[in-house]
Amino acid sequence: MKFLELRQKDVINCNTGEKLGFVIDLEFEPKSGCITCLIVPRIGKGIRCFGRNQVFRIPYKCVVRIGRDTVLVDIDEKQCLKS
């Protein structure tokens, strides 16, 4: 799968059924080249924190399934939310 294809998929939290957004970036382990984290901007909730957008840093191990139109993740949103 190409990154462009991944960016077009909705990221859904399995625990709440809530749409979190779309993948905008990935983090890799430098030595292995393996994906460690998906970066997903928080959409439509509250105000910005000090003018900065909040993002979800979703560990790749929390990805349950990558489907045709969605990426299902199993996360605690509060633990993954970063400013």
Residue frames as a rotation matrix with the C-alpha (Angstrom) as fourth column:
MET 1
0.584 0.812 0.000 0.00
0.812 -0.584 0.000 0.00
0.000 0.000 -1.000 0.00
LYS 2
-0.353 -0.653 0.670 1.21
0.628 -0.696 -0.348 3.48
0.693 0.298 0.656 -0.82
PHE 3
-0.779 0.002 -0.627 1.13
0.538 -0.513 -0.669 6.34
-0.323 -0.859 0.398 1.68
LEU 4
-0.868 0.478 -0.131 -1.19
-0.481 -0.747 0.458 8.28
0.121 0.461 0.879 -0.65
GLU 5
-0.273 0.784 -0.557 -3.73
0.008 0.581 0.814 5.43
0.962 0.218 -0.166 -0.43
LEU 6
-0.387 0.061 -0.920 -3.47
0.879 0.327 -0.348 5.38
0.280 -0.943 -0.180 3.37
ARG 7
-0.960 -0.056 -0.275 -4.04
0.151 -0.930 -0.336 9.15
-0.237 -0.364 0.901 3.58
GLN 8
-0.664 0.741 -0.100 -7.40
-0.517 -0.359 0.778 8.81
0.540 0.568 0.621 1.82
LYS 9
-0.245 0.558 -0.793 -8.86
0.461 0.786 0.411 6.45
0.853 -0.265 -0.450 4.44
ASP 10
0.419 0.461 0.782 -10.92
-0.550 -0.556 0.623 7.49
0.722 -0.691 0.021 7.47
VAL 11
-0.737 -0.586 -0.337 -9.32
-0.008 0.506 -0.862 6.59
0.676 -0.633 -0.378 10.80
ILE 12
0.311 0.933 0.183 -11.99
-0.458 -0.022 0.889 5.18
0.833 -0.360 0.421 13.13
ASN 13
-0.674 -0.435 0.596 -11.64
-0.722 0.221 -0.655 4.37
0.153 -0.873 -0.464 16.84
CYS 14
-0.504 0.455 -0.734 -13.13
0.075 0.870 0.487 0.88
0.860 0.190 -0.473 17.39
ASN 15
-0.804 0.133 -0.579 -13.93
0.594 0.182 -0.783 1.70
0.001 -0.974 -0.225 21.03
THR 16
-0.508 0.585 -0.633 -16.19
0.057 -0.710 -0.702 4.66
-0.860 -0.392 0.327 20.27
GLY 17
0.129 0.506 0.853 -17.01
0.909 0.283 -0.306 4.34
-0.396 0.815 -0.423 16.57
GLU 18
0.712 0.138 -0.689 -15.83
0.080 -0.990 -0.115 7.93
-0.698 0.027 -0.716 16.22
LYS 19
0.664 -0.505 0.552 -14.00
0.632 -0.017 -0.775 9.22
0.401 0.863 0.308 13.16
LEU 20
0.375 -0.631 -0.679 -10.66
0.633 -0.361 0.685 10.64
-0.677 -0.687 0.264 14.27
GLY 21
0.444 -0.235 -0.864 -9.57
-0.563 -0.824 -0.065 12.06
-0.697 0.516 -0.499 10.91
PHE 22
0.968 -0.223 -0.117 -7.09
0.008 0.491 -0.871 11.11
0.251 0.842 0.477 8.20
VAL 23
0.448 -0.887 -0.113 -3.44
0.731 0.291 0.617 10.07
-0.514 -0.360 0.778 8.40
ILE 24
0.982 -0.155 -0.107 -1.19
-0.188 -0.844 -0.502 13.05
-0.013 0.513 -0.858 7.60
ASP 25
0.133 -0.989 -0.061 2.18
-0.881 -0.090 -0.465 11.57
0.454 0.115 -0.883 8.52
LEU 26
0.869 0.014 -0.494 3.97
0.140 0.952 0.273 8.45
0.474 -0.306 0.826 9.72
GLU 27
0.376 -0.824 0.424 6.83
-0.915 -0.258 0.310 7.85
-0.146 -0.505 -0.851 12.14
PHE 28
0.720 -0.229 -0.655 9.40
-0.168 0.858 -0.485 5.15
0.673 0.459 0.579 11.40
GLU 29
0.768 -0.623 0.148 11.99
0.064 0.304 0.951 3.23
-0.637 -0.721 0.273 13.38
PRO 30
0.503 -0.582 -0.639 15.24
-0.821 -0.553 -0.143 4.41
-0.270 0.597 -0.756 11.73
LYS 31
-0.504 -0.807 0.308 17.10
-0.672 0.590 0.448 1.11
-0.543 0.019 -0.840 11.92
SER 32
-0.544 0.335 0.770 14.34
0.342 0.926 -0.162 -1.25
-0.767 0.175 -0.618 10.81
GLY 33
-0.967 0.234 -0.100 12.29
-0.209 -0.505 0.837 1.12
0.146 0.831 0.537 8.65
CYS 34
-0.508 0.820 -0.262 9.10
0.797 0.564 0.219 -0.17
0.327 -0.097 -0.940 10.31
ILE 35
-0.147 0.580 0.801 6.18
-0.121 -0.814 0.568 2.17
0.982 -0.014 0.190 10.94
THR 36
-0.825 -0.159 -0.543 5.88
0.497 0.254 -0.830 2.99
0.270 -0.954 -0.130 14.65
CYS 37
-0.453 0.611 -0.649 3.15
0.427 -0.490 -0.760 5.61
-0.782 -0.621 -0.039 14.69
LEU 38
-0.188 0.497 0.847 0.35
0.895 -0.270 0.356 7.17
0.406 0.825 -0.394 12.61
ILE 39
-0.860 -0.056 -0.508 -0.13
0.284 -0.879 -0.383 10.94
-0.425 -0.473 0.772 12.92
VAL 40
-0.283 0.872 0.399 -3.79
0.844 0.028 0.536 12.01
0.456 0.488 -0.744 12.65
PRO 41
-0.915 -0.026 0.402 -4.95
-0.108 -0.945 -0.309 15.61
0.388 -0.326 0.862 13.24
ARG 42
-0.617 0.738 -0.273 -7.86
0.603 0.220 -0.767 16.00
-0.506 -0.638 -0.581 15.65
ILE 43
-0.782 0.383 0.491 -10.94
0.286 -0.480 0.829 17.25
0.554 0.789 0.266 13.82
GLY 44
-0.215 0.870 0.444 -13.78
-0.081 -0.469 0.879 19.46
0.973 0.153 0.172 14.97
LYS 45
0.416 0.371 -0.830 -13.42
0.763 0.355 0.540 19.32
0.495 -0.858 -0.135 18.75
GLY 46
0.579 -0.114 -0.808 -13.12
0.658 -0.521 0.544 22.42
-0.482 -0.846 -0.227 20.84
ILE 47
0.945 -0.292 -0.147 -10.54
-0.327 -0.866 -0.378 25.11
-0.016 0.405 -0.914 20.33
ARG 48
0.444 -0.869 -0.217 -6.87
0.204 0.334 -0.920 24.96
0.872 0.364 0.326 19.51
CYS 49
0.769 -0.300 -0.565 -4.42
0.605 0.055 0.794 24.72
-0.207 -0.953 0.223 22.36
PHE 50
0.216 -0.685 -0.696 -2.28
0.106 -0.692 0.714 27.89
-0.971 -0.228 -0.077 22.28
GLY 51
0.371 0.027 -0.928 -2.78
-0.782 -0.530 -0.328 28.23
-0.501 0.848 -0.176 18.52
ARG 52
-0.712 -0.648 -0.269 -1.46
-0.697 0.612 0.372 24.74
-0.077 0.453 -0.888 17.79
ASN 53
0.288 0.792 -0.538 -3.50
-0.789 0.515 0.337 21.94
0.544 0.327 0.773 16.36
GLN 54
-0.018 -0.224 0.974 -3.72
-0.758 0.638 0.133 18.77
-0.652 -0.737 -0.181 18.40
VAL 55
-0.034 -0.048 -0.998 -2.86
-0.826 0.563 0.001 15.44
0.562 0.825 -0.059 16.80
PHE 56
0.841 0.202 0.501 -3.35
-0.426 0.818 0.386 11.80
-0.332 -0.539 0.774 17.66
ARG 57
-0.261 -0.901 -0.346 -0.07
-0.941 0.318 -0.116 9.85
0.214 0.296 -0.931 17.74
ILE 58
0.708 0.662 0.246 -1.44
-0.688 0.725 0.028 6.36
-0.160 -0.189 0.969 17.22
PRO 59
-0.317 -0.842 0.437 1.02
-0.655 0.528 0.541 3.51
-0.686 -0.115 -0.718 17.84
TYR 60
-0.366 0.141 -0.920 1.06
-0.859 0.328 0.393 1.18
0.357 0.934 0.001 14.85
LYS 61
-0.971 -0.010 -0.240 0.44
0.073 0.939 -0.335 -1.79
0.228 -0.343 -0.911 17.18
CYS 62
-0.576 0.808 -0.123 -3.01
-0.022 -0.166 -0.986 -0.24
-0.817 -0.565 0.114 17.86
VAL 63
-0.387 0.435 -0.813 -4.05
-0.922 -0.197 0.333 -0.56
-0.015 0.878 0.478 14.20
VAL 64
-0.078 0.481 0.873 -6.66
-0.361 0.803 -0.474 -3.32
-0.929 -0.352 0.111 14.17
ARG 65
0.051 0.176 0.983 -7.35
0.785 0.602 -0.148 -3.42
-0.617 0.779 -0.107 10.44
ILE 66
-0.596 -0.166 -0.785 -6.69
-0.364 -0.816 0.449 -1.46
-0.716 0.553 0.426 7.29
GLY 67
0.003 0.736 0.677 -9.73
0.546 0.566 -0.618 -1.84
-0.838 0.372 -0.400 5.09
ARG 68
-0.086 0.056 0.995 -10.86
0.991 -0.097 0.091 -0.55
0.102 0.994 -0.047 1.74
ASP 69
0.273 0.320 0.907 -12.09
0.348 -0.912 0.217 2.83
0.897 0.257 -0.360 3.05
THR 70
0.804 0.128 0.581 -11.06
-0.450 -0.507 0.735 2.91
0.389 -0.852 -0.350 6.71
VAL 71
-0.418 -0.840 -0.345 -8.26
-0.054 0.402 -0.914 2.30
0.907 -0.363 -0.214 9.18
LEU 72
0.734 0.677 -0.051 -9.64
-0.043 0.120 0.992 0.82
0.678 -0.726 0.117 12.40
VAL 73
-0.449 -0.884 0.132 -7.67
-0.150 -0.071 -0.986 1.57
0.881 -0.463 -0.101 15.56
ASP 74
0.564 0.532 -0.632 -8.12
0.533 0.351 0.770 0.50
0.631 -0.771 -0.085 19.17
ILE 75
-0.543 -0.810 0.220 -6.93
0.426 -0.492 -0.759 3.44
0.723 -0.319 0.612 21.30
ASP 76
0.249 0.459 -0.853 -7.60
0.906 -0.422 0.037 5.50
-0.343 -0.782 -0.521 24.39
GLU 77
0.518 0.020 0.855 -7.94
0.637 -0.676 -0.370 8.90
0.570 0.737 -0.363 22.71
LYS 78
0.979 -0.121 0.164 -6.73
-0.197 -0.768 0.610 10.85
0.052 -0.629 -0.776 25.76
GLN 79
0.490 -0.844 0.220 -3.46
0.185 0.347 0.919 8.90
-0.852 -0.409 0.326 25.87
CYS 80
-0.018 -0.483 0.875 -2.78
0.951 0.261 0.163 9.37
-0.307 0.836 0.455 22.15
LEU 81
0.776 0.400 0.488 -3.70
0.549 -0.809 -0.209 13.07
0.312 0.430 -0.847 21.94
LYS 82
-0.130 -0.890 -0.437 -0.70
0.910 -0.282 0.305 15.44
-0.395 -0.358 0.846 21.76
SER 83
0.801 0.329 -0.500 -0.35
0.178 -0.928 -0.327 19.19
-0.571 0.173 -0.802 21.26
